[in-house]
Amino acid sequence: MYDKHELCKKIAEIYPDIGECGIGIEVDYSDDKNVWIVHLKKGEHELDHHLEIADADRCMDGEQCVGLGLEIAQLKSNIKGQQF
């Protein structure tokens, strides 16, 4: 098993542009929902993504998390003032 720090680090490795564009990232586990909550933030733009356990496991195995990748693209688009 892995903790939120390990998952956060792995997500940053898989999506290196998160750090490049300065998006803040936080990861917490929700016992109520049984999902990881990935919080992305840059300036006034914020986005929460619910990452299912199976998807988080794939991320930890070095595979891209498709849903999270789409959310990151949406946030970057919003930051640039474009619609996604």
Phi and psi in radians as a Rosetta constraint file:
Dihedral C 1 N 2 CA 2 C 2 CIRCULARHARMONIC -2.257 0.35
Dihedral N 2 CA 2 C 2 N 3 CIRCULARHARMONIC 2.822 0.35
Dihedral C 2 N 3 CA 3 C 3 CIRCULARHARMONIC -1.892 0.35
Dihedral N 3 CA 3 C 3 N 4 CIRCULARHARMONIC 3.139 0.35
Dihedral C 3 N 4 CA 4 C 4 CIRCULARHARMONIC -1.136 0.35
Dihedral N 4 CA 4 C 4 N 5 CIRCULARHARMONIC -0.533 0.35
Dihedral C 4 N 5 CA 5 C 5 CIRCULARHARMONIC -1.215 0.35
Dihedral N 5 CA 5 C 5 N 6 CIRCULARHARMONIC -0.711 0.35
Dihedral C 5 N 6 CA 6 C 6 CIRCULARHARMONIC -1.157 0.35
Dihedral N 6 CA 6 C 6 N 7 CIRCULARHARMONIC -0.727 0.35
Dihedral C 6 N 7 CA 7 C 7 CIRCULARHARMONIC -1.144 0.35
Dihedral N 7 CA 7 C 7 N 8 CIRCULARHARMONIC -0.756 0.35
Dihedral C 7 N 8 CA 8 C 8 CIRCULARHARMONIC -1.047 0.35
Dihedral N 8 CA 8 C 8 N 9 CIRCULARHARMONIC -0.797 0.35
Dihedral C 8 N 9 CA 9 C 9 CIRCULARHARMONIC -1.089 0.35
Dihedral N 9 CA 9 C 9 N 10 CIRCULARHARMONIC -0.726 0.35
Dihedral C 9 N 10 CA 10 C 10 CIRCULARHARMONIC -1.152 0.35
Dihedral N 10 CA 10 C 10 N 11 CIRCULARHARMONIC -0.723 0.35
Dihedral C 10 N 11 CA 11 C 11 CIRCULARHARMONIC -1.062 0.35
Dihedral N 11 CA 11 C 11 N 12 CIRCULARHARMONIC -0.742 0.35
Dihedral C 11 N 12 CA 12 C 12 CIRCULARHARMONIC -1.124 0.35
Dihedral N 12 CA 12 C 12 N 13 CIRCULARHARMONIC -0.577 0.35
Dihedral C 12 N 13 CA 13 C 13 CIRCULARHARMONIC -1.218 0.35
Dihedral N 13 CA 13 C 13 N 14 CIRCULARHARMONIC -0.736 0.35
Dihedral C 13 N 14 CA 14 C 14 CIRCULARHARMONIC -1.234 0.35
Dihedral N 14 CA 14 C 14 N 15 CIRCULARHARMONIC -0.638 0.35
Dihedral C 14 N 15 CA 15 C 15 CIRCULARHARMONIC -2.047 0.35
Dihedral N 15 CA 15 C 15 N 16 CIRCULARHARMONIC 1.307 0.35
Dihedral C 15 N 16 CA 16 C 16 CIRCULARHARMONIC -1.108 0.35
Dihedral N 16 CA 16 C 16 N 17 CIRCULARHARMONIC -0.353 0.35
Dihedral C 16 N 17 CA 17 C 17 CIRCULARHARMONIC -1.213 0.35
Dihedral N 17 CA 17 C 17 N 18 CIRCULARHARMONIC -0.239 0.35
Dihedral C 17 N 18 CA 18 C 18 CIRCULARHARMONIC -1.051 0.35
Dihedral N 18 CA 18 C 18 N 19 CIRCULARHARMONIC -0.866 0.35
Dihedral C 18 N 19 CA 19 C 19 CIRCULARHARMONIC -1.208 0.35
Dihedral N 19 CA 19 C 19 N 20 CIRCULARHARMONIC -0.640 0.35
Dihedral C 19 N 20 CA 20 C 20 CIRCULARHARMONIC -1.099 0.35
Dihedral N 20 CA 20 C 20 N 21 CIRCULARHARMONIC -0.680 0.35
Dihedral C 20 N 21 CA 21 C 21 CIRCULARHARMONIC -1.654 0.35
Dihedral N 21 CA 21 C 21 N 22 CIRCULARHARMONIC 0.076 0.35
Dihedral C 21 N 22 CA 22 C 22 CIRCULARHARMONIC 1.354 0.35
Dihedral N 22 CA 22 C 22 N 23 CIRCULARHARMONIC 0.373 0.35
Dihedral C 22 N 23 CA 23 C 23 CIRCULARHARMONIC -1.283 0.35
Dihedral N 23 CA 23 C 23 N 24 CIRCULARHARMONIC 2.223 0.35
Dihedral C 23 N 24 CA 24 C 24 CIRCULARHARMONIC -1.340 0.35
Dihedral N 24 CA 24 C 24 N 25 CIRCULARHARMONIC 2.467 0.35
Dihedral C 24 N 25 CA 25 C 25 CIRCULARHARMONIC -2.332 0.35
Dihedral N 25 CA 25 C 25 N 26 CIRCULARHARMONIC 2.356 0.35
Dihedral C 25 N 26 CA 26 C 26 CIRCULARHARMONIC -2.347 0.35
Dihedral N 26 CA 26 C 26 N 27 CIRCULARHARMONIC 2.559 0.35
Dihedral C 26 N 27 CA 27 C 27 CIRCULARHARMONIC -2.274 0.35
Dihedral N 27 CA 27 C 27 N 28 CIRCULARHARMONIC 2.295 0.35
Dihedral C 27 N 28 CA 28 C 28 CIRCULARHARMONIC -2.425 0.35
Dihedral N 28 CA 28 C 28 N 29 CIRCULARHARMONIC 2.651 0.35
Dihedral C 28 N 29 CA 29 C 29 CIRCULARHARMONIC -1.706 0.35
Dihedral N 29 CA 29 C 29 N 30 CIRCULARHARMONIC 2.345 0.35
Dihedral C 29 N 30 CA 30 C 30 CIRCULARHARMONIC -1.802 0.35
Dihedral N 30 CA 30 C 30 N 31 CIRCULARHARMONIC 1.912 0.35
Dihedral C 30 N 31 CA 31 C 31 CIRCULARHARMONIC -1.129 0.35
Dihedral N 31 CA 31 C 31 N 32 CIRCULARHARMONIC -0.623 0.35
Dihedral C 31 N 32 CA 32 C 32 CIRCULARHARMONIC -1.101 0.35
Dihedral N 32 CA 32 C 32 N 33 CIRCULARHARMONIC -0.742 0.35
Dihedral C 32 N 33 CA 33 C 33 CIRCULARHARMONIC -1.719 0.35
Dihedral N 33 CA 33 C 33 N 34 CIRCULARHARMONIC -0.190 0.35
Dihedral C 33 N 34 CA 34 C 34 CIRCULARHARMONIC 1.023 0.35
Dihedral N 34 CA 34 C 34 N 35 CIRCULARHARMONIC 0.739 0.35
Dihedral C 34 N 35 CA 35 C 35 CIRCULARHARMONIC -2.449 0.35
Dihedral N 35 CA 35 C 35 N 36 CIRCULARHARMONIC 2.800 0.35
Dihedral C 35 N 36 CA 36 C 36 CIRCULARHARMONIC -1.524 0.35
Dihedral N 36 CA 36 C 36 N 37 CIRCULARHARMONIC 2.383 0.35
Dihedral C 36 N 37 CA 37 C 37 CIRCULARHARMONIC -1.875 0.35
Dihedral N 37 CA 37 C 37 N 38 CIRCULARHARMONIC 2.064 0.35
Dihedral C 37 N 38 CA 38 C 38 CIRCULARHARMONIC -1.779 0.35
Dihedral N 38 CA 38 C 38 N 39 CIRCULARHARMONIC 2.059 0.35
Dihedral C 38 N 39 CA 39 C 39 CIRCULARHARMONIC -1.837 0.35
Dihedral N 39 CA 39 C 39 N 40 CIRCULARHARMONIC 2.088 0.35
Dihedral C 39 N 40 CA 40 C 40 CIRCULARHARMONIC -1.909 0.35
Dihedral N 40 CA 40 C 40 N 41 CIRCULARHARMONIC 2.407 0.35
Dihedral C 40 N 41 CA 41 C 41 CIRCULARHARMONIC -2.609 0.35
Dihedral N 41 CA 41 C 41 N 42 CIRCULARHARMONIC 2.395 0.35
Dihedral C 41 N 42 CA 42 C 42 CIRCULARHARMONIC -2.571 0.35
Dihedral N 42 CA 42 C 42 N 43 CIRCULARHARMONIC 2.056 0.35
Dihedral C 42 N 43 CA 43 C 43 CIRCULARHARMONIC 1.032 0.35
Dihedral N 43 CA 43 C 43 N 44 CIRCULARHARMONIC -2.228 0.35
Dihedral C 43 N 44 CA 44 C 44 CIRCULARHARMONIC -1.510 0.35
Dihedral N 44 CA 44 C 44 N 45 CIRCULARHARMONIC -0.087 0.35
Dihedral C 44 N 45 CA 45 C 45 CIRCULARHARMONIC -1.556 0.35
Dihedral N 45 CA 45 C 45 N 46 CIRCULARHARMONIC 2.206 0.35
Dihedral C 45 N 46 CA 46 C 46 CIRCULARHARMONIC -2.379 0.35
Dihedral N 46 CA 46 C 46 N 47 CIRCULARHARMONIC 2.585 0.35
Dihedral C 46 N 47 CA 47 C 47 CIRCULARHARMONIC -2.622 0.35
Dihedral N 47 CA 47 C 47 N 48 CIRCULARHARMONIC 2.306 0.35
Dihedral C 47 N 48 CA 48 C 48 CIRCULARHARMONIC -1.921 0.35
Dihedral N 48 CA 48 C 48 N 49 CIRCULARHARMONIC 2.328 0.35
Dihedral C 48 N 49 CA 49 C 49 CIRCULARHARMONIC -2.154 0.35
Dihedral N 49 CA 49 C 49 N 50 CIRCULARHARMONIC 2.259 0.35
Dihedral C 49 N 50 CA 50 C 50 CIRCULARHARMONIC -1.560 0.35
Dihedral N 50 CA 50 C 50 N 51 CIRCULARHARMONIC 1.991 0.35
Dihedral C 50 N 51 CA 51 C 51 CIRCULARHARMONIC -1.785 0.35
Dihedral N 51 CA 51 C 51 N 52 CIRCULARHARMONIC 1.962 0.35
Dihedral C 51 N 52 CA 52 C 52 CIRCULARHARMONIC -1.083 0.35
Dihedral N 52 CA 52 C 52 N 53 CIRCULARHARMONIC 2.684 0.35
Dihedral C 52 N 53 CA 53 C 53 CIRCULARHARMONIC -0.967 0.35
Dihedral N 53 CA 53 C 53 N 54 CIRCULARHARMONIC -0.793 0.35
Dihedral C 53 N 54 CA 54 C 54 CIRCULARHARMONIC -1.068 0.35
Dihedral N 54 CA 54 C 54 N 55 CIRCULARHARMONIC -0.689 0.35
Dihedral C 54 N 55 CA 55 C 55 CIRCULARHARMONIC -1.184 0.35
Dihedral N 55 CA 55 C 55 N 56 CIRCULARHARMONIC -0.694 0.35
Dihedral C 55 N 56 CA 56 C 56 CIRCULARHARMONIC -1.116 0.35
Dihedral N 56 CA 56 C 56 N 57 CIRCULARHARMONIC -0.688 0.35
Dihedral C 56 N 57 CA 57 C 57 CIRCULARHARMONIC -1.068 0.35
Dihedral N 57 CA 57 C 57 N 58 CIRCULARHARMONIC -0.730 0.35
Dihedral C 57 N 58 CA 58 C 58 CIRCULARHARMONIC -1.120 0.35
Dihedral N 58 CA 58 C 58 N 59 CIRCULARHARMONIC -0.692 0.35
Dihedral C 58 N 59 CA 59 C 59 CIRCULARHARMONIC -1.050 0.35
Dihedral N 59 CA 59 C 59 N 60 CIRCULARHARMONIC -0.786 0.35
Dihedral C 59 N 60 CA 60 C 60 CIRCULARHARMONIC -1.135 0.35
Dihedral N 60 CA 60 C 60 N 61 CIRCULARHARMONIC -0.426 0.35
Dihedral C 60 N 61 CA 61 C 61 CIRCULARHARMONIC -1.460 0.35
Dihedral N 61 CA 61 C 61 N 62 CIRCULARHARMONIC 0.024 0.35
Dihedral C 61 N 62 CA 62 C 62 CIRCULARHARMONIC 1.617 0.35
Dihedral N 62 CA 62 C 62 N 63 CIRCULARHARMONIC 0.103 0.35
Dihedral C 62 N 63 CA 63 C 63 CIRCULARHARMONIC -1.559 0.35
Dihedral N 63 CA 63 C 63 N 64 CIRCULARHARMONIC 2.690 0.35
Dihedral C 63 N 64 CA 64 C 64 CIRCULARHARMONIC -1.290 0.35
Dihedral N 64 CA 64 C 64 N 65 CIRCULARHARMONIC 2.538 0.35
Dihedral C 64 N 65 CA 65 C 65 CIRCULARHARMONIC -1.665 0.35
Dihedral N 65 CA 65 C 65 N 66 CIRCULARHARMONIC 1.782 0.35
Dihedral C 65 N 66 CA 66 C 66 CIRCULARHARMONIC -1.028 0.35
Dihedral N 66 CA 66 C 66 N 67 CIRCULARHARMONIC -0.874 0.35
Dihedral C 66 N 67 CA 67 C 67 CIRCULARHARMONIC -1.042 0.35
Dihedral N 67 CA 67 C 67 N 68 CIRCULARHARMONIC -0.754 0.35
Dihedral C 67 N 68 CA 68 C 68 CIRCULARHARMONIC -1.153 0.35
Dihedral N 68 CA 68 C 68 N 69 CIRCULARHARMONIC -0.681 0.35
Dihedral C 68 N 69 CA 69 C 69 CIRCULARHARMONIC -1.048 0.35
Dihedral N 69 CA 69 C 69 N 70 CIRCULARHARMONIC -0.697 0.35
Dihedral C 69 N 70 CA 70 C 70 CIRCULARHARMONIC -1.144 0.35
Dihedral N 70 CA 70 C 70 N 71 CIRCULARHARMONIC -0.697 0.35
Dihedral C 70 N 71 CA 71 C 71 CIRCULARHARMONIC -1.125 0.35
Dihedral N 71 CA 71 C 71 N 72 CIRCULARHARMONIC -0.706 0.35
Dihedral C 71 N 72 CA 72 C 72 CIRCULARHARMONIC -1.109 0.35
Dihedral N 72 CA 72 C 72 N 73 CIRCULARHARMONIC -0.755 0.35
Dihedral C 72 N 73 CA 73 C 73 CIRCULARHARMONIC -1.072 0.35
Dihedral N 73 CA 73 C 73 N 74 CIRCULARHARMONIC -0.699 0.35
Dihedral C 73 N 74 CA 74 C 74 CIRCULARHARMONIC -1.123 0.35
Dihedral N 74 CA 74 C 74 N 75 CIRCULARHARMONIC -0.784 0.35
Dihedral C 74 N 75 CA 75 C 75 CIRCULARHARMONIC -1.088 0.35
Dihedral N 75 CA 75 C 75 N 76 CIRCULARHARMONIC -0.779 0.35
Dihedral C 75 N 76 CA 76 C 76 CIRCULARHARMONIC -1.084 0.35
Dihedral N 76 CA 76 C 76 N 77 CIRCULARHARMONIC -0.675 0.35
Dihedral C 76 N 77 CA 77 C 77 CIRCULARHARMONIC -1.125 0.35
Dihedral N 77 CA 77 C 77 N 78 CIRCULARHARMONIC -0.750 0.35
Dihedral C 77 N 78 CA 78 C 78 CIRCULARHARMONIC -1.097 0.35
Dihedral N 78 CA 78 C 78 N 79 CIRCULARHARMONIC -0.678 0.35
Dihedral C 78 N 79 CA 79 C 79 CIRCULARHARMONIC -1.106 0.35
Dihedral N 79 CA 79 C 79 N 80 CIRCULARHARMONIC -0.667 0.35
Dihedral C 79 N 80 CA 80 C 80 CIRCULARHARMONIC -1.381 0.35
Dihedral N 80 CA 80 C 80 N 81 CIRCULARHARMONIC -0.071 0.35
Dihedral C 80 N 81 CA 81 C 81 CIRCULARHARMONIC 1.427 0.35
Dihedral N 81 CA 81 C 81 N 82 CIRCULARHARMONIC 0.335 0.35
Dihedral C 81 N 82 CA 82 C 82 CIRCULARHARMONIC -1.836 0.35
Dihedral N 82 CA 82 C 82 N 83 CIRCULARHARMONIC 2.732 0.35
Dihedral C 82 N 83 CA 83 C 83 CIRCULARHARMONIC -1.569 0.35
Dihedral N 83 CA 83 C 83 N 84 CIRCULARHARMONIC 2.561 0.35
